């Protein structure tokens, strides 16, 4: 019985990690604003995609901060900047540490 409970808890933890890994969040700017701040947490070795709509050629810059600099963009940096494509543009955050970590990400577009 005890082994069954441990197995069930383990599966639930793994399922939660997979769901968080597949999570994506749409970033929207308040009317008249060109920047926004997003906060959240990522599980140990977790990932989350952020997507935002932009016109072609806009300049997007983003920074992320977290304790121990655990949270990084897919470029393995804490800052990212690029010219956007028309339509959806993606930012991926990854937790490089083996613990749950809170983050703050600021995104600007012009």
Backbone as a printed PyTorch tensor [residue, N CA C, xyz], in Angstrom:
tensor([[[  0.8290,  -1.1990,   0.0000],
         [  0.0000,   0.0000,   0.0000],
         [  0.8720,   1.2620,   0.0000]],

        [[  1.9080,   1.2620,   0.8550],
         [  2.7760,   2.4290,   0.9500],
         [  3.5050,   2.6710,  -0.3740]],

        [[  3.9230,   1.5850,  -1.0460],
         [  4.6020,   1.7250,  -2.3380],
         [  3.6650,   2.3080,  -3.3830]],

        [[  2.3960,   1.9460,  -3.3290],
         [  1.4070,   2.4670,  -4.2790],
         [  1.2160,   3.9750,  -4.0790]],

        [[  1.1850,   4.4250,  -2.8400],
         [  1.0380,   5.8580,  -2.5440],
         [  2.2530,   6.6230,  -3.0530]],

        [[  3.4470,   6.0880,  -2.7970],
         [  4.6750,   6.7430,  -3.2520],
         [  4.6960,   6.8150,  -4.7750]],

        [[  4.2990,   5.7380,  -5.4430],
         [  4.2600,   5.7300,  -6.9070],
         [  3.2680,   6.7600,  -7.4350]],

        [[  2.0960,   6.8670,  -6.7880],
         [  1.0780,   7.8260,  -7.2140],
         [  1.5770,   9.2570,  -7.0410]],

        [[  2.1940,   9.5490,  -5.9190],
         [  2.7280,  10.8960,  -5.6700],
         [  3.8190,  11.2180,  -6.6830]],

        [[  4.6840,  10.2680,  -6.9660],
         [  5.7530,  10.4720,  -7.9430],
         [  5.1740,  10.7970,  -9.3200]],

        [[  4.1550,  10.0550,  -9.7390],
         [  3.5190,  10.3160, -11.0310],
         [  2.8720,  11.6970, -11.0760]],

        [[  2.2390,  12.1090,  -9.9970],
         [  1.6220,  13.4370,  -9.9550],
         [  2.6670,  14.5400, -10.0600]],

        [[  3.8000,  14.3720,  -9.3940],
         [  4.8820,  15.3630,  -9.4690],
         [  5.4210,  15.4290, -10.8970]],

        [[  5.6490,  14.2750, -11.5100],
         [  6.1340,  14.2510, -12.8890],
         [  5.1310,  14.8860, -13.8460]],

        [[  3.8480,  14.5830, -13.6700],
         [  2.8040,  15.1630, -14.5100],
         [  2.7960,  16.6810, -14.3660]],

        [[  2.9140,  17.1830, -13.1310],
         [  2.9490,  18.6260, -12.8990],
         [  4.1250,  19.2750, -13.5960]],

        [[  5.2770,  18.6150, -13.5910],
         [  6.4570,  19.1480, -14.2720],
         [  6.2500,  19.1910, -15.7760]],

        [[  5.6350,  18.1480, -16.3450],
         [  5.3790,  18.1090, -17.7850],
         [  4.4010,  19.2020, -18.1790]],

        [[  3.3300,  19.3850, -17.3970],
         [  2.3470,  20.4280, -17.6980],
         [  3.0050,  21.7930, -17.6600]],

        [[  3.8470,  22.0330, -16.6580],
         [  4.5220,  23.3220, -16.5750],
         [  5.4950,  23.4910, -17.7410]],

        [[  6.1630,  22.4230, -18.1340],
         [  7.0980,  22.4880, -19.2430],
         [  6.3850,  22.8790, -20.5280]],

        [[  5.1690,  22.3990, -20.7270],
         [  4.4220,  22.6770, -21.9470],
         [  3.6540,  23.9920, -21.8910]],

        [[  3.7040,  24.6670, -20.7560],
         [  2.9120,  25.8800, -20.5690],
         [  3.4160,  27.0040, -21.4710]],

        [[  2.4840,  27.7770, -21.9470],
         [  2.8310,  29.0000, -22.6630],
         [  1.9230,  30.1080, -22.1650]],

        [[  2.4490,  31.3090, -22.1590],
         [  1.7230,  32.4660, -21.6670],
         [  1.7770,  33.5550, -22.7200]],

        [[  0.6330,  34.1400, -23.0400],
         [  0.5910,  35.2440, -23.9930],
         [  0.8640,  36.5390, -23.2380]],

        [[  1.7820,  37.3300, -23.7630],
         [  2.1110,  38.6340, -23.1820],
         [  1.3050,  39.6920, -23.9110]],

        [[  0.6250,  40.5150, -23.1440],
         [ -0.1430,  41.6360, -23.7110],
         [  0.3000,  42.9160, -23.0120]],

        [[  0.3680,  43.9790, -23.7800],
         [  0.7300,  45.2800, -23.2270],
         [ -0.5420,  46.0680, -22.9510]],

        [[ -0.5510,  46.8020, -21.8560],
         [ -1.6870,  47.6770, -21.5640],
         [ -1.7760,  48.7290, -22.6760]],

        [[ -2.9830,  49.1790, -22.9270],
         [ -3.2240,  50.1700, -23.9850],
         [ -2.2860,  51.3660, -23.8160]],

        [[ -1.5680,  51.7090, -24.8870],
         [ -0.6650,  52.8490, -24.8740],
         [  0.6970,  52.5710, -24.2580]],

        [[  0.9400,  51.3460, -23.7930],
         [  2.2190,  50.9950, -23.1520],
         [  3.0890,  50.1930, -24.1090]],

        [[  4.4000,  50.3230, -23.9390],
         [  5.3320,  49.5720, -24.7750],
         [  6.1730,  48.5880, -23.9590]],

        [[  5.8740,  48.4730, -22.6730],
         [  6.5880,  47.5030, -21.8540],
         [  5.6410,  46.9160, -20.8110]],

        [[  6.0090,  45.7510, -20.3110],
         [  5.2340,  45.0980, -19.2660],
         [  6.1610,  44.2040, -18.4560]],

        [[  5.7330,  43.8830, -17.2520],
         [  6.4970,  42.9990, -16.3770],
         [  5.6510,  41.7780, -16.0410]],

        [[  6.2770,  40.6170, -16.1340],
         [  5.6220,  39.3440, -15.8590],
         [  6.3710,  38.6780, -14.7070]],

        [[  5.6360,  38.1500, -13.7390],
         [  6.2630,  37.4040, -12.6510],
         [  5.6980,  35.9950, -12.6130]],

        [[  6.4640,  35.0810, -12.0570],
         [  5.9980,  33.7050, -11.9490],
         [  7.0310,  32.8380, -11.2870]],

        [[  6.8020,  31.5360, -11.3260],
         [  7.7570,  30.5650, -10.7970],
         [  7.9160,  29.4340, -11.8060]],

        [[  9.0710,  28.8210, -11.7700],
         [  9.3380,  27.6480, -12.5900],
         [  9.8470,  26.5350, -11.6880]],

        [[  9.3480,  25.3280, -11.9170],
         [  9.7910,  24.1650, -11.1630],
         [ 11.2410,  23.8490, -11.5210]],

        [[ 11.8360,  22.9970, -10.7370],
         [ 13.1950,  22.5360, -10.9830],
         [ 13.3400,  22.0690, -12.4290]],

        [[ 14.2920,  22.6210, -13.1320],
         [ 14.5790,  22.2930, -14.5220],
         [ 13.3540,  22.5010, -15.4240]],

        [[ 12.4330,  23.3950, -15.0470],
         [ 11.2290,  23.6630, -15.8300],
         [ 11.4600,  24.6860, -16.9280]],

        [[ 10.5050,  24.7670, -17.8300],
         [ 10.5360,  25.7290, -18.9390],
         [  9.1560,  26.3560, -19.0880]],

        [[  9.1230,  27.5490, -19.6640],
         [  7.8510,  28.1680, -20.0250],
         [  8.0780,  29.0580, -21.2380]],

        [[  7.1600,  28.9500, -22.2000],
         [  7.2000,  29.7890, -23.3960],
         [  6.2850,  30.9870, -23.2060]],

        [[  6.7360,  32.1280, -23.6890],
         [  5.9360,  33.3520, -23.7080],
         [  5.8160,  33.7740, -25.1690]],

        [[  4.6410,  34.1920, -25.5490],
         [  4.3950,  34.5750, -26.9360],
         [  3.7460,  35.9540, -26.9570]],

        [[  4.1570,  36.7890, -27.9160],
         [  3.5360,  38.1020, -28.0700],
         [  3.4700,  38.4540, -29.5370]],

        [[  2.4120,  39.1490, -29.8920],
         [  2.1850,  39.5660, -31.2770],
         [  2.9080,  40.8870, -31.5080]],

        [[  3.5330,  40.9800, -32.6890],
         [  4.2570,  42.2070, -33.0410],
         [  4.2050,  42.4060, -34.5420]],

        [[  4.5110,  43.6180, -34.9530],
         [  4.6630,  43.9210, -36.3760],
         [  6.0880,  43.5440, -36.7870]],

        [[  6.2920,  43.3000, -38.0530],
         [  7.6260,  42.9630, -38.5500],
         [  8.5820,  44.1290, -38.3250]],

        [[  9.7880,  43.8280, -37.8390],
         [ 10.8270,  44.8360, -37.7010],
         [ 10.8090,  45.6320, -36.4150]],

        [[  9.8670,  45.3640, -35.5170],
         [  9.9050,  46.0530, -34.2330],
         [ 11.0870,  45.5160, -33.4290]],

        [[ 11.5550,  46.3120, -32.4690],
         [ 12.6880,  45.9100, -31.6370],
         [ 12.1600,  45.4280, -30.2930]],

        [[ 12.3790,  44.1700, -29.9720],
         [ 11.9360,  43.5840, -28.7090],
         [ 13.1440,  43.3830, -27.8110]],

        [[ 13.0450,  43.8460, -26.5750],
         [ 14.0990,  43.5770, -25.5940],
         [ 13.4450,  43.0210, -24.3390]],

        [[ 14.1350,  42.0840, -23.6950],
         [ 13.5940,  41.4450, -22.5050],
         [ 14.7310,  41.1230, -21.5410]],

        [[ 14.4450,  41.2640, -20.2530],
         [ 15.3880,  40.8730, -19.2120],
         [ 14.6410,  40.0160, -18.1930]],

        [[ 15.3560,  39.1090, -17.5700],
         [ 14.7690,  38.2630, -16.5360],
         [ 15.7030,  38.2610, -15.3340]],

        [[ 15.1050,  38.2910, -14.1500],
         [ 15.9030,  38.2080, -12.9240],
         [ 15.2960,  37.1530, -12.0110]],

        [[ 16.1770,  36.4760, -11.2720],
         [ 15.7640,  35.4420, -10.3280],
         [ 16.8940,  35.2340,  -9.3290]],

        [[ 16.5640,  34.6310,  -8.2050],
         [ 17.6040,  34.3750,  -7.2120],
         [ 18.6160,  33.3920,  -7.7910]],

        [[ 19.8780,  33.6980,  -7.6080],
         [ 20.9440,  32.8480,  -8.1180],
         [ 21.0510,  32.8230,  -9.6330]],

        [[ 20.3610,  33.7460, -10.3110],
         [ 20.3270,  33.7670, -11.7870],
         [ 19.9770,  32.3930, -12.3570]],

        [[ 19.0580,  31.6970, -11.6920],
         [ 18.6390,  30.3620, -12.1390],
         [ 17.8300,  30.4050, -13.4230]],

        [[ 17.0160,  31.4590, -13.5910],
         [ 16.1300,  31.5420, -14.7540],
         [ 16.8490,  32.2860, -15.8720]],

        [[ 16.8870,  31.6510, -17.0430],
         [ 17.5530,  32.2330, -18.2050],
         [ 16.6730,  32.0410, -19.4320]],

        [[ 16.9320,  32.8450, -20.4540],
         [ 16.2870,  32.6450, -21.7450],
         [ 16.9280,  31.4370, -22.4220]],

        [[ 16.3370,  30.9680, -23.4970],
         [ 16.8720,  29.8060, -24.2150],
         [ 18.2750,  30.0640, -24.7560]],

        [[ 18.6790,  31.3200, -24.8100],
         [ 20.0330,  31.6860, -25.2380],
         [ 21.0420,  31.5430, -24.0960]],

        [[ 20.5740,  31.1000, -22.9420],
         [ 21.3690,  30.9390, -21.7140],
         [ 21.8910,  32.2850, -21.2190]],

        [[ 21.1400,  33.3300, -21.4580],
         [ 21.4450,  34.6840, -20.9970],
         [ 20.2700,  35.2050, -20.1890]],

        [[ 20.4800,  36.2950, -19.4390],
         [ 19.3890,  36.9190, -18.6890],
         [ 18.8070,  38.1240, -19.4250]],

        [[ 19.3320,  38.3980, -20.6160],
         [ 18.7920,  39.4760, -21.4620],
         [ 18.7340,  38.9760, -22.8990]],

        [[ 17.7470,  39.4920, -23.6140],
         [ 17.5730,  39.0930, -25.0050],
         [ 17.0090,  40.2760, -25.7760]],

        [[ 17.4480,  40.4540, -27.0210],
         [ 16.9280,  41.5340, -27.8660],
         [ 16.9950,  41.0830, -29.3160]],

        [[ 15.9420,  41.4150, -30.0750],
         [ 15.9180,  41.0480, -31.4830],
         [ 14.8390,  41.8310, -32.2180]],

        [[ 14.9480,  41.8410, -33.5580],
         [ 13.9180,  42.4040, -34.4240],
         [ 12.8330,  41.3440, -34.5920]],

        [[ 11.5910,  41.7740, -34.4900],
         [ 10.4810,  40.8260, -34.5110],
         [ 10.0500,  40.4650, -35.9350]],

        [[  9.4010,  39.3190, -36.0030],
         [  8.7200,  38.8920, -37.2190],
         [  7.2720,  39.3550, -37.1280]],

        [[  6.5930,  39.4000, -38.2530],
         [  5.1560,  39.7080, -38.2550],
         [  4.4120,  38.5760, -37.5530]],

        [[  3.5400,  38.9190, -36.6260],
         [  2.7450,  37.8990, -35.9300],
         [  3.3490,  37.5150, -34.5920]],

        [[  3.2320,  36.2280, -34.2500],
         [  3.6820,  35.7620, -32.9380],
         [  5.2040,  35.6400, -32.8810]],

        [[  5.7640,  36.1070, -31.7730],
         [  7.1850,  36.0110, -31.4730],
         [  7.3060,  35.3370, -30.1130]],

        [[  8.3480,  34.5280, -29.9410],
         [  8.4560,  33.6720, -28.7610],
         [  9.6710,  34.0160, -27.9110]],

        [[  9.4760,  33.9080, -26.5970],
         [ 10.5550,  33.9640, -25.6100],
         [ 10.4330,  32.6990, -24.7690]],

        [[ 11.5230,  31.9970, -24.5540],
         [ 11.4980,  30.7870, -23.7310],
         [ 12.3550,  31.0170, -22.4950]],

        [[ 11.7600,  30.7650, -21.3210],
         [ 12.5020,  30.8090, -20.0640],
         [ 12.7770,  29.3820, -19.6140]],

        [[ 13.9620,  29.1870, -19.0290],
         [ 14.3520,  27.8760, -18.5270],
         [ 14.9310,  28.0300, -17.1220]],

        [[ 14.5540,  27.1280, -16.2310],
         [ 15.1240,  27.0880, -14.8850],
         [ 16.3350,  26.1690, -14.9310]],

        [[ 17.5040,  26.7220, -14.7020],
         [ 18.7460,  25.9640, -14.7790],
         [ 19.1190,  25.3310, -13.4320]],

        [[ 18.3110,  25.5470, -12.4060],
         [ 18.6230,  25.0490, -11.0670],
         [ 17.7220,  23.8800, -10.6930]],

        [[ 18.1010,  23.1820,  -9.6830],
         [ 17.3540,  22.0120,  -9.2190],
         [ 16.4420,  22.3600,  -8.0510]],

        [[ 15.7930,  23.5130,  -8.1540],
         [ 14.8120,  23.9390,  -7.1520],
         [ 13.8170,  24.8810,  -7.8140]],

        [[ 12.6390,  24.9900,  -7.2150],
         [ 11.6130,  25.9110,  -7.7170],
         [ 12.1130,  27.3370,  -7.5050]],

        [[ 11.9700,  28.1810,  -8.5320],
         [ 12.5140,  29.5390,  -8.4720],
         [ 11.4850,  30.5340,  -9.0080]],

        [[ 11.3580,  31.6670,  -8.3200],
         [ 10.5150,  32.7810,  -8.7760],
         [ 11.3260,  33.6670,  -9.7150]],

        [[ 10.6270,  34.3030, -10.6590],
         [ 11.3170,  35.1840, -11.6010],
         [ 10.4840,  36.4330, -11.8730]],

        [[ 11.1620,  37.4500, -12.3730],
         [ 10.5330,  38.6670, -12.8800],
         [ 11.1280,  38.9290, -14.2570]],

        [[ 10.2510,  39.0720, -15.2610],
         [ 10.7040,  39.3390, -16.6230],
         [ 10.0570,  40.6350, -17.0980]],

        [[ 10.8730,  41.5130, -17.6380],
         [ 10.3850,  42.7620, -18.2110],
         [ 10.6060,  42.7150, -19.7300]],

        [[  9.5510,  43.0090, -20.4700],
         [  9.5810,  42.9540, -21.9290],
         [  9.1920,  44.3320, -22.4740]],

        [[  9.9930,  44.8300, -23.4090],
         [  9.7070,  46.1160, -24.0660],
         [  9.7260,  45.9150, -25.5600]],

        [[  8.8900,  46.6790, -26.2490],
         [  8.8500,  46.6070, -27.6990],
         [  8.6580,  48.0140, -28.2540]],

        [[  9.3680,  48.3210, -29.3300],
         [  9.2160,  49.6270, -29.9760],
         [  9.4620,  49.5130, -31.4550]]])
